[in-house]
Amino acid sequence: MFDDAALERLRAILASRPAIEIDAPQHRRACVLIPLIRNGGGWSILFTRRSENLAAHSGQIAFPGGSVEGEESLEQAAIREAEEEVGIPGRHVELIGRLDDVITHSGFLVAPFAGIVHEPFDYVMQEAEVVEVFEVPIEALLDPRNPEVRYVPFRKKQFPAYFYQHGPHEIWGLTGRMLKAFLDVVWQAI
């Protein structure tokens, strides 16, 4: 069970393992926040569904995130994007660890950060980018039926992808890859 004690073990695991940072200057730098939200006695992860009007990953389930701007740090970018996209006040986010960098097929180099959201907040969606916000209990994501591995076509080849189902939501693609990496660490904490 992923409870407060498991969260503390997760924090220690993330603090003890440096994230793999990829040197790929040809890719645009981006960050995401994997927001952990207290849900009664347990914990949930917050996800968004991206607008159908976006050029990249339109309509897909995602973590709040986006491109690094100017001279801001990766951590600052992850927190800023979460506030801009869904209204999570940056002052309420405690980053507890960074996962390994991920390169996307669309040319981004993404740094995922796990963070605890300490205070309740009202979702304020940036409607040009986000059309839905929802939370999924970590326990549901750890269900043995998740993830399902399917092969998806890309540039005339088939690639394995992780698919997580929760109610009407199907989480896959880049978010599925980052979620799998995060949950692999969570398994070590429970």
C-alpha positions as CSV (number, residue, x, y, z in Angstrom):
1,M,0.0,0.0,0.0
2,F,1.3,3.5,-0.9
3,D,0.8,5.4,2.3
4,D,2.7,8.2,4.1
5,A,5.4,5.7,5.3
6,A,5.9,4.6,1.7
7,L,6.0,8.2,0.6
8,E,8.9,8.8,3.0
9,R,10.7,5.7,1.7
10,L,10.1,7.0,-1.9
11,R,11.6,10.4,-0.9
12,A,14.7,8.6,0.4
13,I,15.1,6.4,-2.7
14,L,14.8,9.4,-5.0
15,A,17.3,11.4,-3.0
16,S,19.8,8.5,-3.1
17,R,19.8,8.0,-6.9
18,P,21.0,10.6,-9.3
19,A,18.8,11.0,-12.4
20,I,20.4,10.1,-15.7
21,E,20.8,13.4,-17.6
22,I,21.1,13.1,-21.4
23,D,23.3,15.5,-23.3
24,A,21.3,16.2,-26.4
25,P,21.5,19.9,-27.3
26,Q,19.7,19.3,-30.6
27,H,16.5,18.7,-28.6
28,R,14.3,21.3,-27.0
29,R,14.5,21.2,-23.2
30,A,11.2,20.6,-21.3
31,C,10.1,19.5,-17.9
32,V,7.0,17.8,-16.3
33,L,5.7,17.6,-12.8
34,I,4.4,14.3,-11.5
35,P,2.1,15.8,-8.9
36,L,1.4,13.7,-5.8
37,I,-1.8,14.7,-4.1
38,R,-3.1,13.4,-0.7
39,N,-6.4,11.6,-1.3
40,G,-7.9,10.6,2.1
41,G,-5.5,8.1,3.6
42,G,-3.7,7.5,0.3
43,W,-2.1,9.3,-2.5
44,S,-3.1,10.1,-6.1
45,I,-1.3,11.4,-9.2
46,L,-2.7,14.3,-11.1
47,F,-3.0,14.1,-14.9
48,T,-4.3,16.4,-17.6
49,R,-5.8,15.8,-21.0
50,R,-4.3,18.1,-23.6
51,S,-6.4,20.2,-26.0
52,E,-7.1,18.8,-29.4
53,N,-5.8,22.0,-30.9
54,L,-2.2,21.5,-29.9
55,A,0.5,20.7,-32.5
56,A,2.2,18.0,-30.3
57,H,0.5,15.2,-28.4
58,S,-3.0,16.7,-28.9
59,G,-5.8,15.0,-27.0
60,Q,-3.4,12.8,-25.0
61,I,-3.2,12.3,-21.3
62,A,-0.1,14.2,-19.8
63,F,1.5,15.5,-16.7
64,P,1.6,19.2,-16.3
65,G,4.7,20.5,-18.1
66,G,6.3,22.2,-21.0
67,S,9.3,24.0,-22.4
68,V,12.0,25.6,-20.3
69,E,12.0,29.4,-20.7
70,G,15.0,31.7,-20.7
71,E,17.4,31.1,-17.8
72,E,15.1,29.3,-15.5
73,S,16.2,26.0,-13.9
74,L,14.5,22.7,-14.8
75,E,12.9,22.6,-11.4
76,Q,11.5,26.2,-11.8
77,A,10.1,25.2,-15.3
78,A,8.3,22.2,-13.9
79,I,6.7,24.1,-11.1
80,R,5.8,27.1,-13.3
81,E,4.2,25.0,-16.0
82,A,2.1,23.2,-13.4
83,E,0.9,26.5,-12.1
84,E,0.2,27.9,-15.6
85,E,-1.6,24.8,-16.9
86,V,-3.7,23.7,-13.9
87,G,-3.3,26.3,-11.2
88,I,-1.1,24.4,-8.7
89,P,0.5,27.2,-6.6
90,G,4.2,26.8,-6.9
91,R,4.6,27.6,-3.2
92,H,2.6,24.5,-2.4
93,V,4.9,22.1,-4.3
94,E,7.8,20.3,-2.7
95,L,9.9,18.5,-5.3
96,I,11.1,15.2,-3.9
97,G,13.1,13.8,-6.8
98,R,14.0,13.8,-10.4
99,L,13.6,10.8,-12.7
100,D,15.8,10.0,-15.7
101,D,15.6,12.3,-18.8
102,V,13.4,11.1,-21.6
103,I,13.7,12.0,-25.3
104,T,10.4,12.3,-27.3
105,H,9.8,11.4,-30.9
106,S,8.8,15.1,-31.4
107,G,12.2,16.4,-30.5
108,F,12.0,17.3,-26.8
109,L,14.4,16.3,-24.0
110,V,12.1,16.0,-20.9
111,A,13.1,16.1,-17.2
112,P,10.4,14.5,-15.0
113,F,10.1,15.7,-11.4
114,A,8.0,14.1,-8.7
115,G,6.5,16.6,-6.3
116,I,4.1,16.6,-3.3
117,V,1.3,19.2,-3.5
118,H,0.9,20.2,0.2
119,E,-2.2,22.3,0.2
120,P,-5.6,21.9,-1.4
121,F,-6.1,24.1,-4.5
122,D,-8.8,24.7,-7.1
123,Y,-8.0,23.6,-10.6
124,V,-7.6,26.6,-12.9
125,M,-7.1,25.1,-16.4
126,Q,-5.3,27.0,-19.2
127,E,-8.0,26.1,-21.7
128,A,-5.8,26.6,-24.7
129,E,-3.7,23.7,-23.5
130,V,-5.7,21.6,-21.0
131,V,-9.3,20.5,-21.3
132,E,-9.5,18.1,-18.4
133,V,-7.8,17.5,-15.0
134,F,-8.2,14.3,-13.0
135,E,-6.5,12.3,-10.3
136,V,-5.8,8.6,-10.2
137,P,-5.0,6.8,-7.0
138,I,-1.5,5.3,-7.0
139,E,-3.0,2.0,-5.8
140,A,-5.1,1.9,-9.0
141,L,-2.0,2.4,-11.2
142,L,-0.2,-0.4,-9.3
143,D,-3.0,-2.8,-10.1
144,P,-1.5,-5.9,-11.7
145,R,-3.5,-5.3,-14.9
146,N,-1.5,-2.2,-15.4
147,P,0.4,-1.5,-17.6
148,E,-0.6,-3.4,-20.8
149,V,2.2,-3.4,-23.3
150,R,1.0,-2.8,-26.9
151,Y,2.9,-2.2,-30.1
152,V,2.2,1.1,-31.8
153,P,3.2,2.2,-35.3
154,F,5.6,5.1,-35.8
155,R,7.5,5.9,-39.0
156,K,6.7,2.5,-40.5
157,K,8.0,0.6,-37.4
158,Q,6.3,-0.9,-34.4
159,F,7.4,0.2,-30.9
160,P,6.3,-1.2,-27.5
161,A,4.3,1.3,-25.4
162,Y,2.9,1.1,-21.9
163,F,-0.9,1.6,-21.6
164,Y,-2.5,2.3,-18.2
165,Q,-6.3,2.2,-17.9
166,H,-8.3,4.0,-15.3
167,G,-12.0,4.5,-15.9
168,P,-12.5,6.2,-19.3
169,H,-8.8,7.3,-19.3
170,E,-6.1,5.6,-21.2
171,I,-2.6,6.8,-20.3
172,W,0.2,5.9,-22.8
173,G,2.9,7.4,-25.0
174,L,5.5,9.6,-23.3
175,T,3.3,9.9,-20.2
176,G,3.0,6.1,-20.0
177,R,6.8,5.8,-20.2
178,M,7.4,8.3,-17.5
179,L,4.7,6.9,-15.3
180,K,6.2,3.4,-15.6
181,A,9.6,4.7,-14.6
182,F,8.1,6.5,-11.6
183,L,6.0,3.5,-10.5
184,D,9.1,1.2,-10.8
185,V,10.6,3.4,-8.1
186,V,7.3,3.4,-6.1
187,W,7.4,-0.4,-6.0
188,Q,10.7,-0.2,-4.2
189,A,9.1,2.0,-1.5
190,I,6.2,-0.2,-0.7
